[in-house]
Amino acid sequence: MAALLGAVDSAWLSQLAAEGGASAASELRSAASALQQSLNSPEVASVLDARLSLLPSSQRNAFCVPSNKALPQTDTSLQASPDADCVYLVGNSLGLQPRRTRELISEELDNWANLGVNGHFCGKRPWLPIDENVISKSAAVVGALPSEVAVMNSLTVNLHLLLVSFYRPQGKRNRIMYEAAAFGSDFFAFESQARVHGLDPKEVLLPLKPREGEETLRTEDVVAAIEAAGDTLCTLCFGTIQYYTGQLFDVAPITAAAQKVGGKALWDCAHAAGNIDLKLHDWGVDGACWCSYKYLNSGPGGIGGFFVHERHHGKDLPLLAGWWGQKQASRFDMGHEWQPEADASAWRLSNPPVLQTVALMASLEVFARTSMSELRGRSMLLTAYLELLVLELAGEGGLSVITPSDPKSRGCQLSLKFPSERLCLETFEGLERRGVVVDHRKPNVIRVAPAPLYNNFSDVQRFAKALAESMQEAKGEPAAKKAKS
């Protein structure tokens, strides 16, 4: 019998993750064969959901999933049930709202109404140390010590704070290495930091491109570029998961290579936190930052996360100081003598926003019900299932998957590339009409991300069906008028 139809438990999923997801696709094929159903059938998806839905990594009931009819672009005539959940596969852009979020925010609004300024010091969660409610759980999600994590600001602000401390150009050691297709905000941070130091960005920024004809960077090529840069490399900063292609970089060897030549390694974990089983401490990265509104489900514009490895604590690194980085014992003395906290808290500038912090808390409570290793195993199954179903359509109309096929080299996202922007946009619009929420990135990529905490196999199966219909429409062929599943 296929293992997926047997006694699947949390340990099995964690072991699948530990083995790099190598058997995920074969396990899915075996399950479909045992059920005597095609892999893309609703029956297979339903059985897989039934087998895995009781495990801690399946938390769909903890989230609010929009209905088909609630979405502005949905054509309800194409829906078997307009009141049913939509297919929400865009946690890489904005995660779903945890059901507890409204309750926790309302509690703090009530505290404000009833206690006023006294809410800083009393109530269920005094506001003064409000971030203490999310530090340990955030650290568990990113594989860090609690002392290495601060929850504050937003992503690009935190990236700038890291660069202030870890981009310290001196002489010829002045270069910033990054992936050439980095997210725009990261690039603007690199460019502006170079200018702040009086340097010409064209001379000190060192972008890396994939080989000709390839979509993603090879680890050996990144390491070779680091070695070639040698003592000119000041700071390396990559997105842990590349936002466009979905590639997961091999953090540990790239970090080690940068440090070996005397550079610092920073990582933007925006698309990785809550998505993969990060090990920021064990990998030895110097610093990292992330947003919390994607896979961490803290809401639009949610509070950011920040990591500095413990080996840098108490070393008087240059930083931008604010009163919330001051030791708590002397913070309210209002003195002008800088006495920083001894850990990542030293980088804090101001008191954390209470409503954003408890919104993050609502999601972290859900993450705490499972482990990142179990969640990663579930994710590898879901994305392998997505890949298998999409590959059945690959080649039709020039569709391809540019995300690495090796489960170790990706998170949950697959990036589907179309031969033209027109075909991509028309397919995207067809998906929207069918109650599928994904996103489009110019010029011709649709990103699809089954977030393992709340997405299931039925979501993936419904997406694949809608994708086939939408592609037919985009090519001018008749598609089904009514949903059958």
C-alpha positions in Angstrom: 0.0 0.0 0.0 1.2 3.5 -0.7 2.6 5.1 2.4 0.2 8.1 2.0 -2.8 5.7 2.4 -1.3 4.2 5.5 -0.4 5.5 8.9 0.9 8.9 8.0 1.9 11.0 11.1 3.9 14.1 12.0 7.1 12.1 12.2 6.6 10.7 8.7 6.2 14.3 7.3 9.3 15.5 9.2 11.3 12.6 7.9 10.1 13.4 4.3 11.4 16.9 4.8 14.7 15.7 6.3 15.2 13.5 3.2 14.7 16.6 1.0 11.3 15.6 -0.3 12.9 13.2 -2.8 10.0 10.6 -2.5 7.1 13.1 -2.5 6.2 12.7 -6.2 6.5 8.9 -6.2 4.4 8.7 -3.0 1.7 10.8 -4.7 1.8 8.6 -7.8 1.6 5.4 -5.7 -1.4 6.7 -3.9 -3.3 7.5 -7.1 -2.4 4.1 -8.5 -3.6 2.4 -5.4 -6.9 4.3 -5.6 -7.1 3.4 -9.3 -7.7 7.1 -10.1 -5.9 9.6 -12.2 -3.7 11.9 -10.2 -5.7 15.0 -11.2 -9.0 13.5 -10.0 -11.0 15.2 -7.2 -11.2 11.7 -5.6 -7.4 11.5 -5.1 -7.3 15.0 -3.6 -10.1 14.3 -1.3 -8.5 11.1 0.0 -5.2 12.8 0.6 -6.9 15.6 2.5 -8.7 13.1 4.6 -5.4 11.3 5.4 -3.6 14.5 6.4 -6.2 16.8 7.7 -6.0 15.6 11.3 -2.3 16.3 11.6 -1.0 19.4 13.5 0.4 20.9 10.2 -3.1 21.1 8.7 -4.7 24.2 10.3 -7.2 25.4 7.6 -10.0 25.7 10.2 -7.9 28.3 12.0 -8.1 30.7 9.1 -10.7 32.8 7.3 -10.9 31.7 3.7 -12.8 34.1 1.3 -15.8 32.6 -0.5 -16.0 32.5 -4.3 -18.8 35.1 -4.4 -16.9 37.5 -2.2 -14.1 38.0 -4.7 -14.7 40.9 -7.1 -13.5 39.2 -10.3 -15.3 35.9 -9.8 -17.9 34.8 -12.3 -20.4 32.9 -10.1 -21.8 31.1 -13.2 -18.5 29.2 -13.4 -18.8 28.0 -9.8 -20.5 24.8 -8.6 -21.0 26.6 -5.3 -20.6 30.4 -5.0 -20.7 30.1 -1.2 -17.8 27.6 -1.1 -14.2 28.6 -0.3 -12.2 30.1 -3.1 -8.9 28.6 -4.2 -6.5 30.9 -2.3 -2.9 30.2 -3.5 -1.3 33.6 -2.9 0.1 33.3 0.6 3.4 34.4 -1.0 1.8 37.8 -1.3 -0.6 38.1 1.6 -1.5 35.3 4.0 -5.0 34.6 5.2 -6.4 36.1 8.3 -6.3 33.8 11.4 -9.7 33.5 13.1 -8.1 34.7 16.4 -6.8 38.0 14.9 -10.0 40.0 15.3 -10.4 38.8 18.9 -6.9 39.8 19.9 -7.0 43.2 18.2 -10.4 43.8 19.8 -9.0 43.0 23.2 -6.3 45.7 22.8 -8.8 48.2 21.5 -10.9 47.5 24.6 -7.9 48.0 26.7 -7.2 51.3 25.1 -10.8 52.4 25.6 -11.0 51.3 29.2 -7.4 51.9 30.4 -6.0 54.6 28.3 -2.3 55.1 28.9 -2.4 52.6 31.8 -2.6 49.9 29.2 1.2 50.2 28.9 1.6 48.7 32.4 -1.5 46.6 33.1 -4.1 44.3 31.5 -3.7 40.8 30.1 -0.8 41.9 27.9 0.8 45.2 29.0 1.9 47.2 26.0 5.3 48.1 27.2 6.7 44.6 26.7 4.2 43.6 24.1 6.8 42.2 21.7 7.8 39.7 24.3 4.7 37.8 23.3 6.0 37.1 19.8 9.8 36.8 20.2 10.2 33.2 21.2 7.6 31.9 18.7 9.2 34.0 15.9 12.6 32.6 16.8 11.2 29.0 16.5 9.8 29.7 13.0 13.2 31.0 11.7 15.5 28.7 13.6 17.1 31.3 15.9 17.7 31.9 19.6 15.1 34.2 21.1 18.0 36.6 21.9 18.9 36.8 18.2 15.4 38.1 17.2 13.6 41.4 17.3 10.1 42.1 16.0 9.9 45.7 14.7 9.5 48.1 11.8 9.0 46.7 8.3 11.1 44.7 5.9 13.1 47.4 4.1 13.6 49.4 7.2 15.1 46.4 8.9 17.3 45.6 5.8 18.7 49.2 6.0 19.4 48.7 9.7 21.3 45.5 8.9 23.3 47.2 6.2 24.2 50.1 8.6 25.9 47.5 10.8 27.2 45.0 8.2 28.0 47.1 5.2 31.1 49.0 6.3 33.1 49.6 3.2 36.8 50.2 3.7 39.3 50.7 0.8 38.7 48.1 -1.9 36.4 46.0 0.3 33.3 47.9 -0.7 31.2 45.6 -2.9 27.6 44.4 -2.3 26.8 41.1 -4.0 23.2 40.3 -4.7 21.0 38.4 -7.3 20.6 40.5 -10.4 16.8 40.0 -10.3 16.5 41.0 -6.6 13.2 42.5 -5.5 13.2 46.2 -6.3 13.1 47.4 -2.7 16.2 45.4 -1.8 18.0 46.9 -4.8 17.0 50.4 -3.8 18.4 49.7 -0.3 21.7 48.5 -1.7 22.0 51.4 -4.1 21.2 54.0 -1.5 23.5 52.5 1.1 26.3 52.8 -1.4 25.5 56.5 -2.0 25.3 57.1 1.8 29.0 56.0 1.9 29.9 58.3 -0.9 30.3 55.5 -3.4 29.1 55.0 -7.0 26.6 52.2 -7.0 27.7 51.3 -10.6 31.2 50.5 -9.2 30.3 48.7 -6.0 27.1 46.8 -6.7 27.9 43.3 -7.9 24.8 41.6 -9.4 24.8 37.9 -10.2 22.9 36.5 -13.2 22.1 32.9 -14.1 23.9 31.2 -16.9 22.7 31.9 -20.4 19.5 30.1 -21.1 18.9 29.3 -17.4 16.4 30.9 -15.0 18.0 30.3 -11.7 21.5 30.6 -10.1 23.6 27.6 -9.4 25.2 27.4 -5.9 28.6 26.6 -7.4 28.4 29.7 -9.6 27.5 31.9 -6.6 30.4 30.5 -4.6 32.8 31.0 -7.5 31.7 34.6 -7.8 32.3 35.1 -4.1 35.8 33.6 -4.4 36.5 35.8 -7.5 35.3 38.9 -5.6 37.7 37.9 -2.7 38.8 40.8 -0.6 36.6 43.3 -2.5 33.4 41.7 -1.1 32.0 43.6 1.8 28.5 42.2 2.1 26.4 39.6 0.4 22.6 39.9 0.5 20.3 37.5 -1.2 16.6 36.7 -1.0 16.5 33.3 0.7 13.8 32.4 -1.7 13.9 34.4 -4.9 10.5 36.1 -5.2 10.1 35.7 -9.0 11.5 32.2 -9.7 10.7 30.6 -6.3 14.3 29.3 -6.1 15.5 28.5 -2.5 19.2 29.3 -2.3 21.5 27.0 -0.4 22.1 29.4 2.5 24.8 27.6 4.5 27.5 27.1 1.8 26.9 30.6 0.3 27.1 32.1 3.8 30.3 30.2 4.6 31.9 31.2 1.3 31.1 34.9 1.9 32.6 34.8 5.4 35.6 32.9 4.2 36.7 35.8 2.1 36.0 38.3 4.9 32.5 39.4 3.9 29.2 39.4 5.8 26.2 37.4 4.7 22.7 38.9 5.1 19.5 37.2 4.0 16.1 38.6 3.1 13.7 35.9 4.3 10.5 37.6 3.2 9.5 34.6 1.1 11.1 32.0 3.4 9.8 32.8 7.0 6.9 30.5 7.7 7.4 28.7 4.3 10.6 26.6 4.9 12.4 25.2 7.9 14.9 28.0 8.4 18.0 27.5 10.5 19.4 31.0 10.7 21.5 30.3 13.9 22.9 27.0 12.8 23.7 28.3 9.3 25.7 31.0 10.8 24.2 33.9 8.9 25.3 37.3 10.1 21.9 39.0 9.8 18.5 38.5 8.3 15.1 40.2 8.0 11.6 39.3 7.0 8.1 40.5 6.6 5.2 38.8 8.4 2.3 39.5 6.1 3.1 36.7 3.7 3.4 33.2 5.1 3.3 34.5 8.7 -0.3 35.8 8.1 0.0 39.0 10.2 -2.1 41.2 7.9 -1.3 43.8 5.2 1.7 45.9 6.1 2.4 43.7 9.2 5.3 44.2 11.5 8.8 43.0 10.4 11.3 40.5 11.8 15.0 41.0 12.4 17.9 38.6 13.2 21.5 39.2 14.3 23.6 36.2 15.1 24.6 36.0 18.8 28.3 36.2 17.9 27.8 39.9 17.0 26.0 40.8 20.3 27.8 43.1 22.6 30.5 43.9 20.0 29.7 47.6 19.7 28.7 47.3 16.0 27.7 50.6 14.5 23.9 50.9 14.5 21.1 53.5 14.3 20.0 53.9 17.9 16.6 54.6 19.4 15.3 54.6 23.0 13.8 51.1 22.6 17.3 49.7 22.1 18.3 51.2 25.4 18.4 48.8 28.4 15.0 48.5 29.9 16.2 49.4 33.4 17.4 52.9 32.2 15.1 53.5 29.2 12.8 55.8 31.1 15.5 57.7 32.8 15.7 59.9 29.7 19.4 60.2 30.0 21.7 60.7 27.1 24.2 57.9 27.9 23.8 55.1 25.4 23.4 51.8 27.3 22.2 49.3 24.7 20.5 45.9 25.3 22.9 43.0 25.0 21.2 41.2 22.2 19.2 41.8 19.0 17.0 44.2 21.1 19.7 46.8 20.8 18.7 47.4 17.2 15.1 48.4 18.2 14.3 52.0 17.7 10.8 52.7 19.0 8.1 50.9 20.9 6.3 48.2 18.8 2.9 48.9 17.4 0.5 46.9 19.6 -2.2 46.1 17.1 0.3 44.8 14.5 2.1 42.8 17.2 -1.0 40.9 18.4 -2.0 40.3 14.8 1.3 38.5 14.4 0.7 36.7 17.7 -2.6 35.3 16.4 -0.7 33.5 13.6 2.2 32.4 15.6 -0.2 30.7 18.0 -1.2 28.5 15.0 2.4 27.8 14.0 3.1 26.7 17.6 0.6 23.8 17.2 3.0 22.1 14.7 6.7 22.2 13.9 8.4 23.7 10.9 9.8 20.3 10.0 6.4 18.8 9.8 5.0 21.8 8.0 7.9 21.5 5.5 7.1 17.9 4.8 3.5 18.7 4.2 4.5 21.6 1.9 6.8 19.3 -0.1 3.8 17.0 -0.8 1.5 19.8 -1.7 4.0 21.5 -4.1 5.0 18.1 -5.6 1.3 17.5 -6.3 1.0 21.0 -7.9 4.0 20.3 -10.0 2.8 16.9 -11.2 -0.6 18.4 -12.2 1.0 21.4 -13.9 3.4 19.3 -15.8 0.5 17.5 -17.4 -0.2 20.8 -19.1 3.4 21.9 -19.6 4.2 22.3 -23.3 0.7 23.3 -24.1 0.9 26.9 -25.4 4.5 27.0 -24.2 3.8 26.8 -20.5 6.8 26.0 -18.4 7.8 25.9 -14.7 10.9 28.0 -13.9 11.1 27.0 -10.2 13.6 24.3 -9.5 12.2 20.8 -9.7 14.3 19.6 -6.7 12.1 20.0 -3.6 15.2 21.1 -1.6 15.7 24.0 -3.9 12.3 25.6 -3.5 9.6 26.5 -1.0 5.9 26.0 -1.6 5.8 28.4 -4.6 5.9 27.4 -8.3 6.4 30.1 -10.9 4.6 29.3 -14.2 6.1 31.0 -17.2 4.0 31.7 -20.4 5.4 32.4 -23.9 3.8 35.8 -24.0 2.5 38.5 -21.6 -0.9 38.4 -23.4 -1.4 34.6 -22.8 -0.2 35.0 -19.2 -2.6 37.9 -18.5 -5.6 36.2 -20.2 -4.9 33.0 -18.3 -4.6 34.9 -15.1 -8.0 36.6 -15.7 -9.6 33.3 -16.5 -8.3 31.9 -13.2 -9.8 35.0 -11.4 -13.2 34.4 -13.0 -13.1 30.8 -11.6 -12.4 31.9 -8.0 -8.7 31.2 -8.1 -6.5 33.7 -6.3 -2.8 33.7 -7.5 -0.6 36.6 -8.6 1.0 37.8 -11.8 4.5 39.2 -12.1 5.6 41.0 -15.2 6.1 40.2 -17.8 4.8 36.6 -18.1 4.8 34.7 -14.8 2.0 33.5 -12.6 3.1 32.6 -9.1 1.2 29.8 -7.3 1.9 29.1 -3.7 0.0 26.4 -1.7 0.7 27.5 1.9 0.9 24.3 3.9 -0.7 25.7 7.0 -4.1 26.2 5.4 -4.0 25.0 1.8 -5.0 21.4 0.9 -4.8 19.0 -2.0 -8.3 19.9 -3.2 -7.2 23.5 -3.6 -4.4 22.3 -5.8 -6.7 20.0 -7.8 -9.2 22.8 -8.4 -6.4 25.1 -9.5 -5.1 22.7 -12.0 -8.6 22.2 -13.5 -9.2 26.0 -13.6 -5.7 26.5 -15.2 -6.5 24.0 -18.0 -9.8 25.8 -18.7 -8.3 29.2 -18.5 -5.5 28.3 -20.9 -8.0 26.9 -23.4 -9.9 30.2 -23.3 -6.8 32.2 -23.7 -5.9 30.2 -26.8 -9.4 30.8 -28.2 -10.7 27.3 -27.5 -14.1 26.6 -25.7 -13.8 25.9 -22.0 -16.2 24.3 -19.6 -19.0 26.7 -18.6 -19.9 25.0 -15.3 -17.6 23.7 -12.7 -17.8 20.0 -12.2 -15.8 19.8 -9.0 
